[in-house]
Amino acid sequence: MSSVAPAMERVPYPRRALAWAFYDWANSAVVTLIIAAVFPVFYNSIAEKSLGDNAASAFSFTISIGLLISAIVGPVLGTLADITGKRKRFLIIATIIGALCAVLMFTIQDGGWVWASVLFIVVQVLLNASLGLYDSLLSHVAPESRRDRLSALGYALGYIGGGLQLAVSVYIITAWEKLGFASQMDATKVTIVMAGVWWLIFAMPLFFVVPEPAATPFREGTSRSAIRDTFARLRSTLRAIRGYSELFKMLLAFLVYSEGIGTIIQLATTYGRQEIGLDQTTLIGALLLTQFAAFPFALMFGRLPDENAKNRDFYFAFIVWTMITFPLMGSFAAVQKLSTNTTFIYIAVNQVVGLIFCWFVGRKLAAPYAQGLTTKRAILFGLGVYTVIACWGFFLYTAAEFWMLAYLVATVQGGTQALSRSLYSQLSPRSKSGEFFGFYGFSDKFAGVLGPMLFGLIGLGGNLRPAILSVIIFFVLGGLLLTRVNEVLGRQHAIEEDHADHYPEEPSK
């Protein structure tokens, strides 16, 4: 047995788990500000002077190039990391260079769309590479029984970190004169630099605390070239794809239902602005609400599959309560035309009443169902809530309903993604975690392509309401594919593969 496994156990589980989870907190600033919220607006503003109406198309093309490169790099880099035993080292390199490139975005000048595109592509590729390597460490840091909760903790911290960064950035950008900036562009660039610095600083716990997992040399005749072995192993895996049937069923299901999740994340603001007539303040506020509310619900979701978790019947009952009562409350809000302040009072009262009801009554009603929840079933439950969200979206007409819908999205967004990552890690051989999470990242990069395309085609006439219903297709089909995944068989094959590779046992504590 390799000495690396004892090295992992020499670091107490709470310490290495928190260090690992903090990387979600670290990268969330880049995901939220550079990939999603601030940089896209900044890019369009500096590119318009050179490209005019083609600025948006240029940025779309930039995103596509970055995603394509990421999809190719992910499996190759992950496999190379497995063979050489350098998963963490490659993660550190990707993070440092990516963070420095984010800081370099301060040098972008008005009209400098080419330089902006180059930096964005580099940051996007390195971020995605680091995320694949980071995810691959999950099965090395935590034993299988703890992965659901640890993965959920990571997502929960990520939503809080991203929300804090977004809130601070919105304030800096809107109050730029009061804060003494020469222009709003300078203020915007400072927030982008902050994201890069945040990424690097809060990645330090993982750098220094989490041990490097063991290497897995290529079994079928190792050559002197790690690069050659990398491509040989990738070919070998693809040829033996039937042997990983449960894993690839999970990957296909994830690709399909992630299309629906990605569509809701990407196009919620477009829907709110075009169909409901919401202003930018409301849209940003709803995004912040989702970020912060996702924190406790992600933690709850992480406990649903854990049969030893205290109060999981209560958590399940509370999420069901929110899923049922919020659309009903939204129907009332549509008639009453509630103000924003009143809407928040309604949300708070609903949750307080729900907590009391579910603690004393709801948990008893939910107990028979909660006890049967596995990781897969908890994901299916989350997809059911997403289906309710898509149906409710068809009937939205007021800002109050949009606030409530944003909160309901928060109940499942982090939890569903976290449990998907955890289930995939359970079905993947630990000896090939980098390689298989490279494929996971490949699948994730293309999620959110077909969904928005279908959404756009159905909404061509200008009415997006039928388009929002189309998202249900991805949740239903993805859920059906997920039901075909045999968790027990998949885990058994992963263990057999690790034994064949003579790979160290997972941490026992």
N, C-alpha and C positions, 0 to 999 in steps of 0.2 A: 504494500500500500504506500502511496506517495505521502511525503511529509507535509504536503499542502493541506490535506484534510485536518490533521491535528492543528495546523497553524490557524485554520479558520475557527476551530473550537477554542483555541487559546484566547481569542477575543470574545468576551461574554456576549451572548446573543442580543440583549437589549442594546448594547453599544454598537455592534456591527449592523444591527437592523436599522437603528435610527440614522447611522451614518449613510447607509444605503438609501433609505427613504428620503433623506435630505437632498439627494440629487434631483428628485422630482421638484422640490422647492426651488433648487438652483436653476434648472432649465426652464421653469415655468415663465420666468421673466422674458426670455427670448421667444418662447412659443407665443405668449400673449401679446407682447409689444412689437416684436420684429416680424413674426410670421403672420399674426392675425390682425392686430388693431392699429398700431401707430405707423409702422413703416409703410404699409400699402398706401395710406393717405399721403404720407410724406413723399413717397416715390411719385405719385401722380402729380403732386404740386410742383416738384422740381423738373419733371419730364414734360409737362404741358408746354413750356416755353419752346422746347425744341421739337416736340412731336405733335403738339396740339391734341386733337381728339384721339390720336393713336396711342396716347400715353397708357390708357387702361389695357389696350391690347398688348403693348410692350411688356407690361408687368405680368400679364397672364402668360405670355411666352416665356418670361424669365422664371416664373414659378414652375412651368412645365419642364424646362431644362433641368432645374434643380431636382425635381421629383424623379425624372428619368435617370439622372446620374445617381441619385440616392438609391433607387431601386436596383441598379446594377452593382453599386459598391457594397451595399448591405450584406448580401450572402457571401461575397468574396472576402470582405474584411472579417466577417464573423467566423468563417471557416479558417482563415489564416490565424486568427486569434486563438481558436481551439487548438490547432496543430502546434503553434509555438508557445502556448501557455501565456499569452500576453493580452488577455481580454481587458484587464484594468489598465495596462500600460497604453494600449491603443486608445482607450477611453480618455485617459489623461491628455494624451497628445491632441486628440480631436477637440477636447474641451478648451485647452489652452489656445490653440490656433483659432478656433471658432470665436472665442471670447475676444481675442485680439482683433479679429476682423470686424466684430461688432463695434469695438471701440473706434476702429478706423473709419466707420461710417460717419464720424464727425467731420471728416475731410471732404464729404460730398458737397459739391457746389451747385448752385441753381443752374439747371440745364445739364448737369452731369449725369445723365441717365445711364450711360454705358458703365461708368465706374460704380454707380449704385447697383446696377444689375450684376456686375461681377462679384461685388462684396456680398450681395444677398444670396447668390447661388452658392458661394463658398460657405457662408454661415449656415444655409439650409442643409447642404450636404453634410457638413461636419456635425451639425445638431442631430440629424437623422442617424448618422453613423454612431454617435455617442449614445443615442437612445437605444439602438439595437444592442450595443455592448452592455449598456446598463441593465436592460431587461434580462439579458442572458446571465447576469450575476445573481438573479433572484433565487434560482434553484441551488446555488452554492452558498448563499448567505443564510437561507431559511430551510428547515426541514419541511417536507410536504404539508404537514399538519398546520404549519404557520404561514404558508404562502398567501392564502386568501387575505388574511388580516394585514400582513406586511404590504402586499401590493395595494390594498385599499388605503393604508396609511400614506403610502407614497403619493397616490392620486389626491388624497385629502390635503396633504401639505402643498402639493402643486397648485391646487385651486386657490388656497389661501395666499400663497406666494405670488401667483399671477394676479390675483385680485388686488393685493396691496400695491404691487407695481403699477397696475393700471390706474388705480385711484390716485396715486401720487403723480403719475404722468399726466393724467387729465388735468389735475390742478396746475401743474407747472406750465402746460401748454396753454391753458385758458387764462392764467394769471401772469403771463410772461412779462407784461409791462410792469406790474406791481413788483415782480421779483427782480427787475433790473436787467432783463435780457435785451439785447439790441434789436432782436426780431423774434417772431414766433418760430421761424425756421431754426434759429439757434437753440431756442428752448426745446423744440422737438428733437434736435440732434443730441442734446444733453440727456433726454430720457432714453434714447436709443443706446447711448454710451453706458448709462446706468444699468441697462439690461445686461450688457456684456460683462460689466464688473460684477454684478449680482451673480451671474452664472458661474464665474470663476471662483469667487469668494466662497459661496455656499457649496461648491463641489469639493472643497478641501476635506471635509470629514470623510468622504468616500475615499479620496486619494490616500489619506494617512491611516485610516482605521481598517478598512475592508481588505483582507489578504487577497493575494492573487491566486485564483484557482489553478488546479493542475492542468498540464498540457495533455493533449490526446493525439499522439503521433498517428499518421495514416497507417492503417493495418496492412493494406495490400501492397507492401513493398515500398518503404520510405526511400525517397531519392535524396540527393544532397540539396535539393532546392525546395524550400518551403512553399514557394509560389507554385511550382509544378505540382507538389502534393495537394495544394489547395484546390486547384482545378480538377485534379484527379478525383479527389474526394467528392466534389460537387457533382461530377459526372456519375460517380458510383452511387451517390444518394438518389439522383434522379432516375437511374436505372432500376434501383431497388425501391421505387416509390410505393409499390404494393405492400411492402413490409412495414411501411409507416402509414397504413390506411387510415387509422383513427386520427392521427395527427393532421393529415392533409384534409380529412373531412372537417375537422375543427377549423383549419385554415380557410377552407372554402366558405364555411358558415360565417366565420368572422368577416371575411371579405364582403359577403352579401349584406349582413345586417349593419356592418360599419358604413356601408353606402347610405343607409337611412340615417344613422347617427350623424355622419359627416354632413349630409344635406341639411339637417335641422340646424347644426352648428353654423354652417356657412351662410345659409339663406334666411335665417330667422330675422335678421335686421332688414333685409330686402322686403320680406313679407310684411313686417311691421310698418315699414315706411310706405310701401305702395298700396297695401290693402286696407290698412287701418289709419294711415296718415299720421304716424307718430313722428315727433321731432327727434333730433339727434340726442338731446339730453335724456329723453325717456329711453331710447335704445341703449345708450351707454349705461344708464342706471340699471336697466334690466340685465345687461351683461354682468355688471358688478354683483347684482343680487344672486345670479346663478353661480358666480364664482365662489361667493362666501357661503351660500346655503349648501353648496355641494360638499363642503368640508364634513359636517356631521353625518350627512346621509351616506357619503362614501365609507366612513368608518362603520356605520350600521350595516351596510351591504357586506363588508368584509367579515362580519360576524355571522351572517345568515347561514353559510354552509358549515359552520363549526359546531358540531354537536356538543362540544364541551363549553361553548360560550354561554355565559350567564345572560339571561334576558333576551335571547334571540327571538323568542316568541313575541316579546314586547316590540322589538325593532321591526319585525315583519308586520305586526298589527298596525304599527304607526305609519309605515310606508303605505299599506293598503288604505288606511284612513285618509291619508293625504291624497292618494290616487282617486278615491271615490268622492270626497267632499269638495275638492278644489273645483272640478268642473261644475258641480251643483252651485257652489258659491259664485262661480263666474257667471252662471245664468242669471243669478240675482243681481250681480254687479252690472250686467249689461242693461237691465231694466232701470236700475237706480242711477246709473251714470255717476259712479263714485269718483271722488277726487283722489289724488295720489296719496295724501295723508290718511284718508279714510280707508283706502285699499290696504295700506300697511297695517292699520289697526285690525281690519278683518283678518288678514293673514296671521297676525300675532295671536289674536283671540282663537282662531281656528286651531293653531298649533298647540296652544296651552290646553284647550278643551280636549284635543286629541291625545295629548300626553296623559292627561288625567284618566280619560276614558280607557285608553289602551293599557294603562298600568293596572287598572282595577278590573276591567271587563274584557277588553279586546284581546289581551294576551291569552286568556282562557279559550276564547273562540278560535284564535289563530294557532294555538299550540299543536293540534294534530297535523296542520299543514306545514308549520315551521320545522317540525321534527323530521320531515322527509326531505328537506332542502339539501341538495348537494350543490357543488359549484355550478354544474351545468343547469340545474333547475333554477338556481338563483338568477343566472343570466337570462333564462327563458322568462322568468318573472319580470325582470327588467325590460325585456323586449315587449312584454304585454303592456307595461306602463307606457312605453314609447308609442305603442299603437293607440292607446287612449289619447296621448298628447297630439298625435297627428289628426285623429278624429276631431278633437276639441278645436284644433287650429282652424278647421274648416268653418267653424261657427263664430270665430272671434270678430268683434266689431269695436271694442273700446280699449282704451289704455289700461283700465283696471284689469280686464281679462288677460291682457298681454303680460302684466306684472305677475299675475297668478300662474299663468302658463310657464313663465320663466322660472318660477319657484318650483313648479312640478318637474320641469326638466332637470333641475338640480338634484331631485331625489334619486335619479337613476343614472345621470350622466357619468359621474366619477365611478360609481359602484359597478356598473356594467362593464366599463373599460378595464377596471382593476381586476375583476373576476375573470375576464377574458384572458388577460395577461397571465394570471395565476393558473388557470386551467391549461393553457398552452404550455406553460412551464412543467406542469405535471405530466403531460403527454410527451414531452421532449426528453431525449437522453441527455443527462447532465454533461456527458462527455462531448456532446455536439451542440451545446446550448448556443454558442455564438453563431454557428451555421444556421440552426433552425430559427433563431430569432432574427437572423438576416432575412430569411424567407417571410417571417412574420412582418418585418418592417416593409418588405417588398409588397406584401398584400395590403398593408396599412397605407402605403403611399398612393395606391390606386383606388383606395376607398374614398368616396366622395367625388368620383368622376362620373359614373353612370347616373347616380342619384340627381345631382344638379342638372345633368343633361336632360333626363326625363322630366324633371321639374320645369326646365326652361322650355322644352318642346310643348308640354301641355299648357304652359302659361303664355304661349306666343300671342294669344288673342288679347292679352292684357289682364285676364282674370286668373289670379294665382290660387284661388280657393280649390279648384279641382286638382291643381298641381300638388298642394300640400297633402291631399289624400293619397296621391300616387306613392308617397313615401312608405305607406303601410305595406306595399308589396315587398319591400326589402326586409321589413321586420318579420313578416309572416314566412317568407321563403327562407330567410336566414334561420329563423326559429325551427322550421321543419328540418333543415339540414343539420342543425345542432342536435336535434333529437336522435339523429342517426349515429351520433358519436358514442362509442362504447368506452366510457371512462376507465373501467376496470381493465379491459383488454389493452387500451392505450398505455396505461401506467405499467402494466406487466411487460409490454414490449420495450418500453423505455428502460426499465430495470435490467432486462436481458441484454440490451445493447450496451449498457454501462458495464455489465459483468464481462461481456465479450471484449470490451476495450480495457479491462482490468482497471476501471476507474474507481477512485476512492468513494467510499460510501458517503451519503449525504450527512450533513451535520446532525448529530443526535440531540443537540441542545443549542 
